[in-house]
């Protein structure tokens, strides 16, 4: 058994999406949530920001990821919250 990556391995997704999914999984909490910046993901994976953004959209479209904008108390934008969607 391949463990928690088996569904992502079997999915018809580009390599970029699988790589970003594994990155987010590695950094997520027990609820499957994390909030790294696009620039941080790109830098650590040695990918362009555009490639990371496309990968995130691939994952959302395929039903593996949910993205929510977080807001500061005074109304300004904060980081994005990513939630991994894991079906049992």
C-alpha positions as CSV (number, residue, x, y, z in Angstrom):
1,X,0.0,0.0,0.0
2,X,1.3,3.4,-0.9
3,X,-0.2,5.2,2.1
4,X,-1.7,8.7,1.9
5,X,-0.2,9.5,-1.5
6,X,-1.8,6.6,-3.3
7,X,-4.7,8.7,-4.7
8,X,-2.4,11.5,-5.9
9,X,-0.1,8.9,-7.5
10,X,-3.1,7.4,-9.4
11,X,-4.6,10.7,-10.4
12,X,-4.3,12.1,-13.9
13,X,-2.4,15.2,-12.8
14,X,0.7,16.9,-14.1
15,X,4.0,16.4,-12.2
16,X,3.8,20.0,-10.9
17,X,0.5,19.3,-9.2
18,X,1.7,16.1,-7.5
19,X,4.9,17.8,-6.3
20,X,3.0,20.8,-4.8
21,X,0.4,18.4,-3.2
22,X,3.2,16.5,-1.5
23,X,4.8,19.8,-0.3
24,X,1.5,21.0,1.1
25,X,0.9,17.6,2.8
26,X,4.3,17.7,4.4
27,X,3.6,21.1,5.9
28,X,-0.1,20.7,6.9
29,X,-1.4,20.3,10.4
30,X,-3.6,17.4,11.6
31,X,-6.6,19.0,9.9
32,X,-4.8,19.0,6.6
33,X,-4.4,22.8,6.6
34,X,-1.4,25.0,5.9
35,X,-0.7,28.5,4.6
36,X,2.7,28.9,2.9
37,X,3.1,31.8,0.5
38,X,3.3,31.0,-3.3
39,X,6.8,32.5,-3.3
40,X,7.9,30.2,-0.5
41,X,6.5,27.1,-2.3
42,X,8.2,28.2,-5.5
43,X,11.5,28.8,-3.9
44,X,11.6,25.6,-1.9
45,X,10.5,23.4,-4.9
46,X,12.7,25.3,-7.4
47,X,9.6,26.1,-9.5
48,X,8.3,29.4,-10.9
49,X,5.4,31.2,-9.2
50,X,3.3,30.7,-12.3
51,X,4.0,26.9,-12.2
52,X,3.0,26.7,-8.5
53,X,-0.2,28.7,-9.2
54,X,-1.1,26.4,-12.1
55,X,-0.4,23.3,-9.9
56,X,-2.7,24.7,-7.2
57,X,-5.4,25.3,-9.7
58,X,-4.9,21.7,-11.0
59,X,-5.4,20.4,-7.5
60,X,-8.5,22.5,-6.9
61,X,-10.1,21.4,-10.2
62,X,-9.3,17.7,-9.4
63,X,-10.9,18.0,-6.0
64,X,-7.7,17.5,-3.9
65,X,-7.4,21.0,-2.5
66,X,-9.5,23.9,-1.2
67,X,-8.1,27.5,-1.2
68,X,-9.4,30.3,1.0
69,X,-8.3,33.9,1.3
70,X,-7.5,34.8,4.9
71,X,-8.0,38.4,6.2
72,X,-6.2,40.6,8.7
73,X,-8.3,42.2,11.5
74,X,-8.1,45.6,9.8
75,X,-9.5,44.2,6.6
76,X,-6.3,43.6,4.5
77,X,-5.5,40.4,2.8
78,X,-3.4,37.8,4.7
79,X,-2.0,34.5,3.4
80,X,-4.1,31.9,1.6
81,X,-5.3,28.9,3.6
82,X,-4.9,25.6,1.8
83,X,-6.9,22.6,3.0
84,X,-6.1,19.1,1.6
85,X,-9.2,17.2,0.7
86,X,-8.7,13.5,1.6
87,X,-11.4,11.0,1.0
88,X,-11.3,7.9,3.0
